[in-house]
Amino acid sequence: MRGLMVGCGAAVALGLGAVPAAAGPATGSTELIGAAVGGQELVVGVTLSGVYPVVSYEFHLENRCWFSGRFTGKVDSTETYPLLGPWFDAGGASYSEETVNLADVPAGAACRVSITRGSSPVKGSTTSYLVGP
């Protein structure tokens, strides 16, 4: 019986040693490329780190706008854009440029764009901006 227990312990120890190291959590950033103008399209640069490859539909770009011009209260406009992959970058980060539609967003609106994974924002990926005329 004791030999069986020692054998099981060795098997567990070997099994634990074979567990691969988990990748760190994803981090990201968004940056506006050009001016945010009501009724126009806006290009957003999207950078993701810590996840390779970026798989289609795993991440989304979400744009929320408050027409009052303040980041409080009920959101007046929300659009979600799937980030289509796969993206690869062996140098440290994956990058894509995505287009956000501001056709129904008036000048003076306050907006936030961020990368989401599921329903959670990716750390470091939120950019706040005001829509101009």
C-alpha positions as MATLAB code, in Angstrom:
seq = 'MRGLMVGCGAAVALGLGAVPAAAGPATGSTELIGAAVGGQELVVGVTLSGVYPVVSYEFHLENRCWFSGRFTGKVDSTETYPLLGPWFDAGGASYSEETVNLADVPAGAACRVSITRGSSPVKGSTTSYLVGP';
ca = [
       0.000    0.000    0.000;
       2.820    2.361    0.885;
       4.483    1.704   -2.492;
       1.233    2.600   -4.232;
       1.012    5.922   -2.339;
       4.628    6.812   -3.172;
       3.985    5.938   -6.833;
       0.869    8.147   -6.907;
       2.752   11.025   -5.279;
       5.506   10.766   -7.880;
       2.938   10.733  -10.690;
       1.254   13.868   -9.295;
       4.610   15.630   -8.945;
       5.544   14.739  -12.521;
       2.133   15.850  -13.758;
       2.431   19.223  -12.023;
       5.854   19.754  -13.499;
       4.405   19.294  -16.986;
       1.827   22.085  -16.608;
       2.728   24.875  -19.038;
       3.192   28.381  -17.720;
       0.043   30.454  -18.196;
       0.228   33.529  -20.375;
      -0.160   36.843  -18.599;
      -3.357   38.811  -18.867;
      -4.005   40.817  -22.004;
      -3.234   44.509  -21.956;
      -4.003   46.982  -24.675;
      -4.291   50.520  -25.861;
      -6.441   52.546  -28.208;
      -5.511   55.777  -29.933;
      -7.528   58.082  -32.158;
      -6.073   58.541  -35.622;
      -7.406   61.893  -36.750;
     -10.123   64.090  -35.291;
     -13.441   62.809  -33.913;
     -16.109   64.689  -35.896;
     -19.849   64.183  -35.507;
     -21.423   62.479  -38.535;
     -18.076   61.084  -39.741;
     -16.071   57.892  -39.368;
     -13.185   57.743  -36.911;
     -10.151   55.488  -37.251;
      -8.893   53.962  -33.991;
      -5.501   52.283  -33.615;
      -5.829   49.117  -31.500;
      -2.834   47.467  -29.828;
      -3.006   44.199  -27.836;
      -0.206   42.609  -25.819;
       0.023   39.296  -23.990;
      -2.182   37.226  -26.317;
      -0.883   35.415  -29.412;
      -2.518   34.957  -31.780;
      -5.503   37.291  -31.466;
      -8.383   35.045  -32.506;
     -11.371   36.393  -34.470;
     -14.295   37.553  -32.301;
     -12.447   37.018  -28.981;
     -11.929   40.778  -28.562;
     -14.181   43.703  -29.478;
     -13.753   47.428  -29.872;
     -16.537   49.182  -27.992;
     -17.460   52.843  -28.465;
     -19.852   54.504  -25.966;
     -21.112   58.084  -26.247;
     -23.028   60.431  -23.959;
     -24.743   63.156  -25.986;
     -24.880   65.435  -22.899;
     -21.119   65.996  -23.191;
     -20.468   64.407  -19.756;
     -19.378   60.853  -18.960;
     -22.326   60.288  -16.609;
     -25.829   58.917  -16.818;
     -27.339   56.605  -19.381;
     -25.239   55.979  -22.476;
     -26.915   57.387  -25.607;
     -24.959   55.407  -28.194;
     -23.061   52.124  -27.962;
     -21.456   50.319  -30.857;
     -19.385   47.154  -30.705;
     -17.033   46.060  -33.454;
     -15.523   42.547  -33.446;
     -11.760   42.537  -33.867;
     -11.198   40.080  -36.670;
      -7.992   38.106  -36.426;
      -5.833   36.317  -36.547;
      -3.166   38.880  -35.761;
       0.382   37.891  -34.957;
       3.397   39.865  -33.844;
       6.440   38.133  -32.471;
       7.900   41.502  -31.446;
       5.587   42.142  -28.508;
       2.185   43.462  -29.583;
      -0.534   43.020  -32.199;
      -1.824   46.120  -33.989;
      -4.869   46.864  -36.117;
      -6.717   49.965  -37.307;
     -10.499   49.888  -36.875;
     -13.187   52.297  -38.078;
     -15.820   53.634  -35.657;
     -19.011   55.135  -37.088;
     -19.965   58.488  -35.540;
     -22.827   59.109  -38.038;
     -25.484   59.486  -35.299;
     -23.223   61.136  -32.723;
     -23.608   64.932  -32.433;
     -20.811   67.436  -31.918;
     -20.173   68.004  -28.208;
     -20.776   64.358  -27.227;
     -18.368   62.709  -24.769;
     -17.222   59.234  -25.837;
     -15.033   56.377  -24.654;
     -13.525   53.707  -26.842;
     -12.018   50.543  -25.350;
     -11.094   46.967  -26.139;
     -13.273   44.351  -24.437;
     -12.826   40.633  -23.948;
     -16.173   39.117  -23.093;
     -17.825   41.842  -21.054;
     -14.633   43.116  -19.388;
     -12.484   45.978  -20.648;
      -8.866   45.102  -21.399;
      -6.499   46.844  -18.970;
      -5.101   50.109  -20.313;
      -7.285   50.180  -23.438;
      -9.784   52.966  -22.684;
      -9.469   56.312  -24.478;
     -11.898   59.153  -23.698;
     -12.595   61.864  -26.267;
     -14.989   64.684  -27.182;
     -16.695   64.831  -30.582;
     -16.077   68.037  -32.496;
     -18.092   69.837  -35.154;
];
